[in-house]
């Protein structure tokens, strides 16, 4: 699979408790990205964060949250990300979705030209 040097980074910010059809939302998003042959996806679990409600979610010992922040990052060509966004929209409840242009230096073990 090739990825262009000029690509798009999609970031999806959700909570660990978010679900889609009974499955954790982050899993559903990654599986949909894989099904659509997107170049790759990474799920990051944050130790602390807050969103639009300003409610603090933290992994501190005496204040253990069961709804820690999750960030999914996906990088691919703009047209592939745009197609993926059509599928992502109905999966989302609350959350934050951002896009930014990125310059890809390496994909796998091959430098991108």
FIBA-757247 format. One record per residue (C-alpha): y, z, x; residue in three letters; residue number from 0. Coordinates in nm, 2 decimals, always signed. Each point is the difference from the previous one (the first is absolute). Layout:
// FIBA-757247
guke north: Y, up: Z, east: X, rest: ALA, nr: NUM
...
END
This chain:
// FIBA-757247
guke north: +0.00, up: +0.00, east: +0.00, rest: UNK, nr: 0
guke north: +0.34, up: -0.09, east: +0.13, rest: UNK, nr: 1
guke north: +0.33, up: +0.19, east: -0.07, rest: UNK, nr: 2
guke north: +0.34, up: -0.15, east: +0.07, rest: UNK, nr: 3
guke north: +0.23, up: +0.14, east: +0.26, rest: UNK, nr: 4
guke north: +0.26, up: +0.05, east: -0.27, rest: UNK, nr: 5
guke north: -0.17, up: +0.20, east: -0.28, rest: UNK, nr: 6
guke north: +0.07, up: +0.26, east: -0.27, rest: UNK, nr: 7
guke north: -0.09, up: +0.37, east: +0.00, rest: UNK, nr: 8
guke north: -0.08, up: +0.15, east: -0.34, rest: UNK, nr: 9
guke north: +0.01, up: +0.38, east: -0.02, rest: UNK, nr: 10
guke north: -0.12, up: +0.18, east: -0.31, rest: UNK, nr: 11
guke north: +0.08, up: +0.37, east: -0.03, rest: UNK, nr: 12
guke north: -0.21, up: +0.19, east: -0.25, rest: UNK, nr: 13
guke north: -0.17, up: +0.34, east: -0.05, rest: UNK, nr: 14
guke north: -0.35, up: +0.09, east: +0.08, rest: UNK, nr: 15
guke north: -0.07, up: +0.08, east: -0.37, rest: UNK, nr: 16
guke north: +0.11, up: -0.34, east: -0.12, rest: UNK, nr: 17
guke north: -0.28, up: -0.19, east: -0.16, rest: UNK, nr: 18
guke north: -0.08, up: -0.35, east: -0.12, rest: UNK, nr: 19
guke north: -0.30, up: -0.04, east: -0.24, rest: UNK, nr: 20
guke north: -0.13, up: +0.34, east: +0.10, rest: UNK, nr: 21
guke north: +0.00, up: -0.09, east: +0.38, rest: UNK, nr: 22
guke north: +0.25, up: +0.13, east: +0.25, rest: UNK, nr: 23
guke north: +0.29, up: -0.24, east: -0.01, rest: UNK, nr: 24
guke north: +0.01, up: -0.04, east: +0.38, rest: UNK, nr: 25
guke north: -0.36, up: -0.12, east: +0.00, rest: UNK, nr: 26
guke north: +0.06, up: -0.24, east: -0.29, rest: UNK, nr: 27
guke north: +0.30, up: -0.15, east: +0.19, rest: UNK, nr: 28
guke north: -0.19, up: -0.04, east: +0.32, rest: UNK, nr: 29
guke north: -0.30, up: -0.15, east: -0.17, rest: UNK, nr: 30
guke north: +0.22, up: -0.25, east: -0.19, rest: UNK, nr: 31
guke north: +0.17, up: -0.10, east: +0.32, rest: UNK, nr: 32
guke north: -0.34, up: -0.06, east: +0.16, rest: UNK, nr: 33
guke north: -0.11, up: -0.20, east: -0.30, rest: UNK, nr: 34
guke north: +0.31, up: -0.22, east: +0.04, rest: UNK, nr: 35
guke north: -0.07, up: -0.05, east: +0.37, rest: UNK, nr: 36
guke north: +0.32, up: +0.17, east: +0.11, rest: UNK, nr: 37
guke north: +0.01, up: +0.04, east: +0.38, rest: UNK, nr: 38
guke north: -0.05, up: +0.38, east: -0.01, rest: UNK, nr: 39
guke north: +0.11, up: +0.33, east: -0.16, rest: UNK, nr: 40
guke north: +0.04, up: +0.35, east: +0.14, rest: UNK, nr: 41
guke north: +0.01, up: +0.32, east: -0.21, rest: UNK, nr: 42
guke north: +0.20, up: +0.29, east: +0.15, rest: UNK, nr: 43
guke north: -0.02, up: +0.35, east: -0.14, rest: UNK, nr: 44
guke north: +0.32, up: +0.21, east: +0.05, rest: UNK, nr: 45
guke north: +0.01, up: +0.37, east: +0.07, rest: UNK, nr: 46
guke north: +0.32, up: +0.04, east: -0.19, rest: UNK, nr: 47
guke north: +0.23, up: -0.19, east: -0.23, rest: UNK, nr: 48
guke north: +0.18, up: -0.03, east: -0.33, rest: UNK, nr: 49
guke north: +0.09, up: -0.27, east: -0.24, rest: UNK, nr: 50
guke north: +0.22, up: -0.07, east: -0.30, rest: UNK, nr: 51
guke north: -0.08, up: +0.34, east: -0.16, rest: UNK, nr: 52
guke north: +0.11, up: +0.18, east: +0.32, rest: UNK, nr: 53
guke north: -0.32, up: +0.21, east: -0.03, rest: UNK, nr: 54
guke north: -0.11, up: +0.09, east: +0.36, rest: UNK, nr: 55
guke north: -0.36, up: -0.09, east: +0.09, rest: UNK, nr: 56
guke north: -0.13, up: +0.17, east: +0.31, rest: UNK, nr: 57
guke north: -0.32, up: +0.07, east: +0.19, rest: UNK, nr: 58
guke north: +0.13, up: +0.34, east: +0.13, rest: UNK, nr: 59
guke north: -0.26, up: +0.27, east: -0.01, rest: UNK, nr: 60
guke north: +0.15, up: +0.24, east: -0.26, rest: UNK, nr: 61
guke north: +0.13, up: -0.29, east: -0.21, rest: UNK, nr: 62
guke north: -0.28, up: -0.25, east: -0.01, rest: UNK, nr: 63
guke north: +0.07, up: -0.31, east: -0.21, rest: UNK, nr: 64
guke north: -0.27, up: -0.20, east: -0.16, rest: UNK, nr: 65
guke north: +0.24, up: -0.30, east: -0.04, rest: UNK, nr: 66
guke north: +0.11, up: -0.09, east: +0.35, rest: UNK, nr: 67
guke north: +0.20, up: -0.31, east: +0.07, rest: UNK, nr: 68
guke north: -0.19, up: -0.33, east: +0.07, rest: UNK, nr: 69
guke north: +0.15, up: -0.31, east: +0.16, rest: UNK, nr: 70
guke north: -0.18, up: -0.33, east: -0.01, rest: UNK, nr: 71
guke north: +0.12, up: -0.26, east: +0.25, rest: UNK, nr: 72
guke north: -0.09, up: -0.37, east: -0.03, rest: UNK, nr: 73
guke north: +0.13, up: -0.28, east: +0.23, rest: UNK, nr: 74
guke north: -0.05, up: -0.37, east: -0.07, rest: UNK, nr: 75
guke north: +0.18, up: -0.32, east: -0.07, rest: UNK, nr: 76
guke north: +0.27, up: +0.02, east: -0.26, rest: UNK, nr: 77
guke north: -0.18, up: -0.22, east: -0.25, rest: UNK, nr: 78
guke north: -0.32, up: +0.22, east: +0.03, rest: UNK, nr: 79
guke north: +0.20, up: +0.32, east: -0.05, rest: UNK, nr: 80
guke north: +0.19, up: -0.16, east: -0.30, rest: UNK, nr: 81
guke north: -0.34, up: -0.09, east: -0.16, rest: UNK, nr: 82
guke north: -0.13, up: +0.35, east: +0.06, rest: UNK, nr: 83
guke north: +0.31, up: +0.16, east: -0.16, rest: UNK, nr: 84
guke north: -0.09, up: -0.18, east: -0.33, rest: UNK, nr: 85
guke north: -0.34, up: +0.19, east: +0.01, rest: UNK, nr: 86
guke north: +0.15, up: +0.33, east: +0.12, rest: UNK, nr: 87
guke north: +0.27, up: +0.03, east: -0.27, rest: UNK, nr: 88
guke north: -0.24, up: +0.08, east: -0.29, rest: UNK, nr: 89
guke north: -0.19, up: +0.25, east: +0.22, rest: UNK, nr: 90
guke north: +0.30, up: +0.21, east: +0.07, rest: UNK, nr: 91
guke north: +0.13, up: +0.29, east: -0.21, rest: UNK, nr: 92
guke north: +0.27, up: +0.18, east: +0.19, rest: UNK, nr: 93
guke north: +0.05, up: -0.05, east: +0.37, rest: UNK, nr: 94
guke north: +0.22, up: -0.20, east: +0.24, rest: UNK, nr: 95
guke north: -0.07, up: -0.35, east: +0.12, rest: UNK, nr: 96
guke north: +0.20, up: -0.15, east: +0.29, rest: UNK, nr: 97
guke north: +0.01, up: -0.33, east: +0.19, rest: UNK, nr: 98
guke north: +0.14, up: -0.09, east: +0.34, rest: UNK, nr: 99
guke north: -0.02, up: -0.29, east: +0.24, rest: UNK, nr: 100
guke north: -0.19, up: +0.07, east: +0.31, rest: UNK, nr: 101
guke north: -0.08, up: -0.19, east: +0.32, rest: UNK, nr: 102
guke north: -0.37, up: +0.01, east: +0.09, rest: UNK, nr: 103
guke north: -0.07, up: +0.02, east: +0.37, rest: UNK, nr: 104
guke north: -0.38, up: +0.03, east: -0.02, rest: UNK, nr: 105
guke north: -0.27, up: -0.02, east: -0.26, rest: UNK, nr: 106
guke north: -0.34, up: +0.11, east: +0.11, rest: UNK, nr: 107
guke north: -0.05, up: -0.08, east: +0.36, rest: UNK, nr: 108
guke north: +0.21, up: -0.32, east: +0.00, rest: UNK, nr: 109
guke north: +0.38, up: -0.01, east: +0.07, rest: UNK, nr: 110
guke north: +0.18, up: -0.18, east: -0.29, rest: UNK, nr: 111
guke north: +0.22, up: -0.29, east: +0.10, rest: UNK, nr: 112
END
